[in-house]
Each structure stands twice: as structure tokens, then as C-alpha cells.
């Protein structure tokens, strides 16, 4: 009986330790609508569709910009999506940058411009 309790306890400890080291939700289901709140006067969002397409919208005052393209999730073990025809409208809309392809790093409910997630221009998933 004591051995059964010890084995059960050890198994539970192992499962808890292992699951805390592996973030199983980090790269799953990136589809959805994400908002960037770095400019309170602007509406800035990106829609990531399950059909591997995206739509990016930016509006501030009289400036209205849109972009669309396709996306692909990384297959090299890192959590990011690569966007075709990516234009970064997070430069206050007036001087946006066109990159050709862009990368957004997946971190739970966030798509980050930088891998460390410290950019104010990151996108937060709509709830």
C-alpha cells in the first residue's frame, strides 16, 4: 500500500514538473483578431484566419491603411508566424514600413513584433 502511494505521488510530481516546463498552449490556435494598443488614437488590428490568410487594418484620423496576405506557422520548433506582404503600420501610420515578409512571435494570446515580447507594438488577442 505504501509503495502504491509513493508511486502515485512520484508520478504526480513528475507530471506537474514536466507540464510546467512545456508550454502546450503557446503555439496552438493562432487564428483570431488581435489589437495593437500602442497609439490610443488609432484603431490597429490584424485578423489571422484559419484559411492561412490575414487582414491588417489601421485607422487614425484621416489615415486609413489596409494590408492582406498569407501566413504560415513556423515548423522549426520556434513559435512564430511568417506573414507575406507585411506592412508595419505601427509607426503612427504616417511612415509605415513595408517589409515584404514579416514575423510575429506567438506568446499565448499575444503576437509580438520582437521575440522577447517587450515591444509596445505587439498585438493582443480579442477575448
mmCIF file of the C-alpha atoms, coordinates in Angstrom:
data_MODEL
# 
_entry.id   MODEL 
# 
loop_
_atom_site.group_PDB 
_atom_site.id 
_atom_site.type_symbol 
_atom_site.label_atom_id 
_atom_site.label_alt_id 
_atom_site.label_comp_id 
_atom_site.label_asym_id 
_atom_site.label_entity_id 
_atom_site.label_seq_id 
_atom_site.pdbx_PDB_ins_code 
_atom_site.Cartn_x 
_atom_site.Cartn_y 
_atom_site.Cartn_z 
_atom_site.occupancy 
_atom_site.B_iso_or_equiv 
_atom_site.pdbx_formal_charge 
_atom_site.auth_seq_id 
_atom_site.auth_comp_id 
_atom_site.auth_asym_id 
_atom_site.auth_atom_id 
_atom_site.pdbx_PDB_model_num 
ATOM 1   C CA . UNK A 1 1   ? 0.000   0.000  0.000   1.00 0.00 ? 1   UNK A CA 1 
ATOM 2   C CA . UNK A 1 2   ? 2.819   2.415  0.882   1.00 0.00 ? 2   UNK A CA 1 
ATOM 3   C CA . UNK A 1 3   ? 4.549   1.645  -2.409  1.00 0.00 ? 3   UNK A CA 1 
ATOM 4   C CA . UNK A 1 4   ? 1.373   2.417  -4.341  1.00 0.00 ? 4   UNK A CA 1 
ATOM 5   C CA . UNK A 1 5   ? 1.027   5.768  -2.591  1.00 0.00 ? 5   UNK A CA 1 
ATOM 6   C CA . UNK A 1 6   ? 4.702   6.582  -3.212  1.00 0.00 ? 6   UNK A CA 1 
ATOM 7   C CA . UNK A 1 7   ? 4.441   5.623  -6.882  1.00 0.00 ? 7   UNK A CA 1 
ATOM 8   C CA . UNK A 1 8   ? 1.285   7.671  -7.321  1.00 0.00 ? 8   UNK A CA 1 
ATOM 9   C CA . UNK A 1 9   ? 2.845   10.661 -5.577  1.00 0.00 ? 9   UNK A CA 1 
ATOM 10  C CA . UNK A 1 10  ? 6.046   10.418 -7.635  1.00 0.00 ? 10  UNK A CA 1 
ATOM 11  C CA . UNK A 1 11  ? 4.039   10.130 -10.835 1.00 0.00 ? 11  UNK A CA 1 
ATOM 12  C CA . UNK A 1 12  ? 2.007   13.246 -9.990  1.00 0.00 ? 12  UNK A CA 1 
ATOM 13  C CA . UNK A 1 13  ? 5.147   15.198 -9.129  1.00 0.00 ? 13  UNK A CA 1 
ATOM 14  C CA . UNK A 1 14  ? 6.725   14.139 -12.425 1.00 0.00 ? 14  UNK A CA 1 
ATOM 15  C CA . UNK A 1 15  ? 3.650   15.155 -14.431 1.00 0.00 ? 15  UNK A CA 1 
ATOM 16  C CA . UNK A 1 16  ? 3.447   18.536 -12.701 1.00 0.00 ? 16  UNK A CA 1 
ATOM 17  C CA . UNK A 1 17  ? 7.140   19.265 -13.181 1.00 0.00 ? 17  UNK A CA 1 
ATOM 18  C CA . UNK A 1 18  ? 7.091   18.191 -16.808 1.00 0.00 ? 18  UNK A CA 1 
ATOM 19  C CA . UNK A 1 19  ? 3.938   20.147 -17.651 1.00 0.00 ? 19  UNK A CA 1 
ATOM 20  C CA . UNK A 1 20  ? 5.361   23.310 -16.084 1.00 0.00 ? 20  UNK A CA 1 
ATOM 21  C CA . UNK A 1 21  ? 8.371   23.066 -18.402 1.00 0.00 ? 21  UNK A CA 1 
ATOM 22  C CA . UNK A 1 22  ? 6.323   22.564 -21.542 1.00 0.00 ? 22  UNK A CA 1 
ATOM 23  C CA . UNK A 1 23  ? 4.001   25.329 -22.656 1.00 0.00 ? 23  UNK A CA 1 
ATOM 24  C CA . UNK A 1 24  ? 1.452   23.371 -24.666 1.00 0.00 ? 24  UNK A CA 1 
ATOM 25  C CA . UNK A 1 25  ? -0.789  26.389 -25.375 1.00 0.00 ? 25  UNK A CA 1 
ATOM 26  C CA . UNK A 1 26  ? 1.913   28.706 -26.654 1.00 0.00 ? 26  UNK A CA 1 
ATOM 27  C CA . UNK A 1 27  ? 1.725   27.883 -30.366 1.00 0.00 ? 27  UNK A CA 1 
ATOM 28  C CA . UNK A 1 28  ? -1.782  26.500 -30.686 1.00 0.00 ? 28  UNK A CA 1 
ATOM 29  C CA . UNK A 1 29  ? -4.681  28.154 -32.466 1.00 0.00 ? 29  UNK A CA 1 
ATOM 30  C CA . UNK A 1 30  ? -3.309  31.492 -33.591 1.00 0.00 ? 30  UNK A CA 1 
ATOM 31  C CA . UNK A 1 31  ? -6.424  32.338 -35.586 1.00 0.00 ? 31  UNK A CA 1 
ATOM 32  C CA . UNK A 1 32  ? -8.418  35.288 -34.298 1.00 0.00 ? 32  UNK A CA 1 
ATOM 33  C CA . UNK A 1 33  ? -8.496  39.070 -34.122 1.00 0.00 ? 33  UNK A CA 1 
ATOM 34  C CA . UNK A 1 34  ? -5.589  40.852 -32.434 1.00 0.00 ? 34  UNK A CA 1 
ATOM 35  C CA . UNK A 1 35  ? -5.415  44.536 -31.463 1.00 0.00 ? 35  UNK A CA 1 
ATOM 36  C CA . UNK A 1 36  ? -2.395  46.797 -31.056 1.00 0.00 ? 36  UNK A CA 1 
ATOM 37  C CA . UNK A 1 37  ? -2.875  49.484 -28.412 1.00 0.00 ? 37  UNK A CA 1 
ATOM 38  C CA . UNK A 1 38  ? 0.389   51.424 -28.769 1.00 0.00 ? 38  UNK A CA 1 
ATOM 39  C CA . UNK A 1 39  ? -1.470  54.507 -30.078 1.00 0.00 ? 39  UNK A CA 1 
ATOM 40  C CA . UNK A 1 40  ? -4.680  55.302 -28.176 1.00 0.00 ? 40  UNK A CA 1 
ATOM 41  C CA . UNK A 1 41  ? -5.965  57.490 -31.038 1.00 0.00 ? 41  UNK A CA 1 
ATOM 42  C CA . UNK A 1 42  ? -5.655  54.734 -33.647 1.00 0.00 ? 42  UNK A CA 1 
ATOM 43  C CA . UNK A 1 43  ? -7.573  51.581 -34.488 1.00 0.00 ? 43  UNK A CA 1 
ATOM 44  C CA . UNK A 1 44  ? -4.998  48.945 -35.335 1.00 0.00 ? 44  UNK A CA 1 
ATOM 45  C CA . UNK A 1 45  ? -5.792  45.254 -35.646 1.00 0.00 ? 45  UNK A CA 1 
ATOM 46  C CA . UNK A 1 46  ? -4.855  42.123 -37.525 1.00 0.00 ? 46  UNK A CA 1 
ATOM 47  C CA . UNK A 1 47  ? -7.172  39.212 -38.304 1.00 0.00 ? 47  UNK A CA 1 
ATOM 48  C CA . UNK A 1 48  ? -5.438  35.841 -38.586 1.00 0.00 ? 48  UNK A CA 1 
ATOM 49  C CA . UNK A 1 49  ? -7.745  33.452 -40.452 1.00 0.00 ? 49  UNK A CA 1 
ATOM 50  C CA . UNK A 1 50  ? -7.700  29.661 -40.248 1.00 0.00 ? 50  UNK A CA 1 
ATOM 51  C CA . UNK A 1 51  ? -7.503  29.683 -44.059 1.00 0.00 ? 51  UNK A CA 1 
ATOM 52  C CA . UNK A 1 52  ? -3.870  30.889 -43.726 1.00 0.00 ? 52  UNK A CA 1 
ATOM 53  C CA . UNK A 1 53  ? -4.749  34.449 -44.771 1.00 0.00 ? 53  UNK A CA 1 
ATOM 54  C CA . UNK A 1 54  ? -4.551  37.671 -42.775 1.00 0.00 ? 54  UNK A CA 1 
ATOM 55  C CA . UNK A 1 55  ? -6.019  41.169 -42.910 1.00 0.00 ? 55  UNK A CA 1 
ATOM 56  C CA . UNK A 1 56  ? -4.312  44.153 -41.239 1.00 0.00 ? 56  UNK A CA 1 
ATOM 57  C CA . UNK A 1 57  ? -6.229  47.393 -40.621 1.00 0.00 ? 57  UNK A CA 1 
ATOM 58  C CA . UNK A 1 58  ? -5.007  50.767 -39.341 1.00 0.00 ? 58  UNK A CA 1 
ATOM 59  C CA . UNK A 1 59  ? -7.016  53.986 -38.969 1.00 0.00 ? 59  UNK A CA 1 
ATOM 60  C CA . UNK A 1 60  ? -6.083  57.236 -37.305 1.00 0.00 ? 60  UNK A CA 1 
ATOM 61  C CA . UNK A 1 61  ? -7.909  60.424 -38.198 1.00 0.00 ? 61  UNK A CA 1 
ATOM 62  C CA . UNK A 1 62  ? -8.000  60.646 -41.983 1.00 0.00 ? 62  UNK A CA 1 
ATOM 63  C CA . UNK A 1 63  ? -5.308  57.991 -42.451 1.00 0.00 ? 63  UNK A CA 1 
ATOM 64  C CA . UNK A 1 64  ? -6.741  54.564 -43.281 1.00 0.00 ? 64  UNK A CA 1 
ATOM 65  C CA . UNK A 1 65  ? -4.456  51.723 -44.326 1.00 0.00 ? 65  UNK A CA 1 
ATOM 66  C CA . UNK A 1 66  ? -5.123  48.064 -45.067 1.00 0.00 ? 66  UNK A CA 1 
ATOM 67  C CA . UNK A 1 67  ? -2.979  45.129 -45.995 1.00 0.00 ? 67  UNK A CA 1 
ATOM 68  C CA . UNK A 1 68  ? -3.642  41.465 -46.637 1.00 0.00 ? 68  UNK A CA 1 
ATOM 69  C CA . UNK A 1 69  ? -1.675  38.381 -47.443 1.00 0.00 ? 69  UNK A CA 1 
ATOM 70  C CA . UNK A 1 70  ? -0.982  34.847 -46.344 1.00 0.00 ? 70  UNK A CA 1 
ATOM 71  C CA . UNK A 1 71  ? 0.666   33.432 -43.239 1.00 0.00 ? 71  UNK A CA 1 
ATOM 72  C CA . UNK A 1 72  ? 2.467   30.261 -42.295 1.00 0.00 ? 72  UNK A CA 1 
ATOM 73  C CA . UNK A 1 73  ? 3.331   28.881 -38.852 1.00 0.00 ? 73  UNK A CA 1 
ATOM 74  C CA . UNK A 1 74  ? 6.963   28.004 -38.219 1.00 0.00 ? 74  UNK A CA 1 
ATOM 75  C CA . UNK A 1 75  ? 7.901   24.351 -38.433 1.00 0.00 ? 75  UNK A CA 1 
ATOM 76  C CA . UNK A 1 76  ? 11.391  24.695 -36.965 1.00 0.00 ? 76  UNK A CA 1 
ATOM 77  C CA . UNK A 1 77  ? 10.373  24.397 -33.319 1.00 0.00 ? 77  UNK A CA 1 
ATOM 78  C CA . UNK A 1 78  ? 10.044  28.131 -32.678 1.00 0.00 ? 78  UNK A CA 1 
ATOM 79  C CA . UNK A 1 79  ? 6.709   29.819 -32.048 1.00 0.00 ? 79  UNK A CA 1 
ATOM 80  C CA . UNK A 1 80  ? 6.114   32.400 -34.750 1.00 0.00 ? 80  UNK A CA 1 
ATOM 81  C CA . UNK A 1 81  ? 4.100   33.030 -37.871 1.00 0.00 ? 81  UNK A CA 1 
ATOM 82  C CA . UNK A 1 82  ? 5.556   34.433 -41.061 1.00 0.00 ? 82  UNK A CA 1 
ATOM 83  C CA . UNK A 1 83  ? 3.371   36.894 -42.950 1.00 0.00 ? 83  UNK A CA 1 
ATOM 84  C CA . UNK A 1 84  ? 3.644   37.606 -46.672 1.00 0.00 ? 84  UNK A CA 1 
ATOM 85  C CA . UNK A 1 85  ? 3.330   41.216 -47.845 1.00 0.00 ? 85  UNK A CA 1 
ATOM 86  C CA . UNK A 1 86  ? 3.707   42.515 -44.263 1.00 0.00 ? 86  UNK A CA 1 
ATOM 87  C CA . UNK A 1 87  ? 3.481   46.267 -43.699 1.00 0.00 ? 87  UNK A CA 1 
ATOM 88  C CA . UNK A 1 88  ? 4.129   47.527 -40.204 1.00 0.00 ? 88  UNK A CA 1 
ATOM 89  C CA . UNK A 1 89  ? 1.506   50.227 -39.608 1.00 0.00 ? 89  UNK A CA 1 
ATOM 90  C CA . UNK A 1 90  ? 2.694   50.670 -36.026 1.00 0.00 ? 90  UNK A CA 1 
ATOM 91  C CA . UNK A 1 91  ? 4.791   53.690 -36.962 1.00 0.00 ? 91  UNK A CA 1 
ATOM 92  C CA . UNK A 1 92  ? 1.850   56.012 -36.237 1.00 0.00 ? 92  UNK A CA 1 
ATOM 93  C CA . UNK A 1 93  ? 0.514   55.271 -39.709 1.00 0.00 ? 93  UNK A CA 1 
ATOM 94  C CA . UNK A 1 94  ? 2.326   58.092 -41.467 1.00 0.00 ? 94  UNK A CA 1 
ATOM 95  C CA . UNK A 1 95  ? 5.662   56.412 -42.134 1.00 0.00 ? 95  UNK A CA 1 
ATOM 96  C CA . UNK A 1 96  ? 4.868   52.726 -42.129 1.00 0.00 ? 96  UNK A CA 1 
ATOM 97  C CA . UNK A 1 97  ? 7.461   50.193 -43.160 1.00 0.00 ? 97  UNK A CA 1 
ATOM 98  C CA . UNK A 1 98  ? 6.914   47.616 -45.882 1.00 0.00 ? 98  UNK A CA 1 
ATOM 99  C CA . UNK A 1 99  ? 8.963   44.526 -45.155 1.00 0.00 ? 99  UNK A CA 1 
ATOM 100 C CA . UNK A 1 100 ? 7.858   42.038 -47.820 1.00 0.00 ? 100 UNK A CA 1 
ATOM 101 C CA . UNK A 1 101 ? 7.680   39.231 -45.283 1.00 0.00 ? 101 UNK A CA 1 
ATOM 102 C CA . UNK A 1 102 ? 7.276   39.777 -41.569 1.00 0.00 ? 102 UNK A CA 1 
ATOM 103 C CA . UNK A 1 103 ? 7.430   37.657 -38.448 1.00 0.00 ? 103 UNK A CA 1 
ATOM 104 C CA . UNK A 1 104 ? 5.142   37.828 -35.426 1.00 0.00 ? 104 UNK A CA 1 
ATOM 105 C CA . UNK A 1 105 ? 6.155   35.755 -32.408 1.00 0.00 ? 105 UNK A CA 1 
ATOM 106 C CA . UNK A 1 106 ? 3.380   33.766 -30.714 1.00 0.00 ? 106 UNK A CA 1 
ATOM 107 C CA . UNK A 1 107 ? 3.187   34.086 -26.955 1.00 0.00 ? 107 UNK A CA 1 
ATOM 108 C CA . UNK A 1 108 ? -0.133  32.796 -25.650 1.00 0.00 ? 108 UNK A CA 1 
ATOM 109 C CA . UNK A 1 109 ? -2.733  35.456 -26.534 1.00 0.00 ? 109 UNK A CA 1 
ATOM 110 C CA . UNK A 1 110 ? -0.161  37.837 -27.992 1.00 0.00 ? 110 UNK A CA 1 
ATOM 111 C CA . UNK A 1 111 ? 1.551   38.288 -31.338 1.00 0.00 ? 111 UNK A CA 1 
ATOM 112 C CA . UNK A 1 112 ? 4.801   40.121 -30.700 1.00 0.00 ? 112 UNK A CA 1 
ATOM 113 C CA . UNK A 1 113 ? 6.928   42.135 -33.086 1.00 0.00 ? 113 UNK A CA 1 
ATOM 114 C CA . UNK A 1 114 ? 10.031  41.127 -31.123 1.00 0.00 ? 114 UNK A CA 1 
ATOM 115 C CA . UNK A 1 115 ? 10.875  37.657 -29.766 1.00 0.00 ? 115 UNK A CA 1 
ATOM 116 C CA . UNK A 1 116 ? 11.167  38.902 -26.177 1.00 0.00 ? 116 UNK A CA 1 
ATOM 117 C CA . UNK A 1 117 ? 7.603   40.306 -26.172 1.00 0.00 ? 117 UNK A CA 1 
ATOM 118 C CA . UNK A 1 118 ? 8.777   43.690 -24.916 1.00 0.00 ? 118 UNK A CA 1 
ATOM 119 C CA . UNK A 1 119 ? 7.597   45.772 -27.877 1.00 0.00 ? 119 UNK A CA 1 
ATOM 120 C CA . UNK A 1 120 ? 4.776   48.256 -27.325 1.00 0.00 ? 120 UNK A CA 1 
ATOM 121 C CA . UNK A 1 121 ? 3.656   47.432 -30.865 1.00 0.00 ? 121 UNK A CA 1 
ATOM 122 C CA . UNK A 1 122 ? 2.578   43.878 -30.011 1.00 0.00 ? 122 UNK A CA 1 
ATOM 123 C CA . UNK A 1 123 ? -0.928  42.600 -30.716 1.00 0.00 ? 123 UNK A CA 1 
ATOM 124 C CA . UNK A 1 124 ? -3.296  41.263 -28.051 1.00 0.00 ? 124 UNK A CA 1 
ATOM 125 C CA . UNK A 1 125 ? -5.944  38.657 -28.952 1.00 0.00 ? 125 UNK A CA 1 
ATOM 126 C CA . UNK A 1 126 ? -9.574  39.751 -28.699 1.00 0.00 ? 126 UNK A CA 1 
ATOM 127 C CA . UNK A 1 127 ? -11.434 37.871 -25.989 1.00 0.00 ? 127 UNK A CA 1 
# 
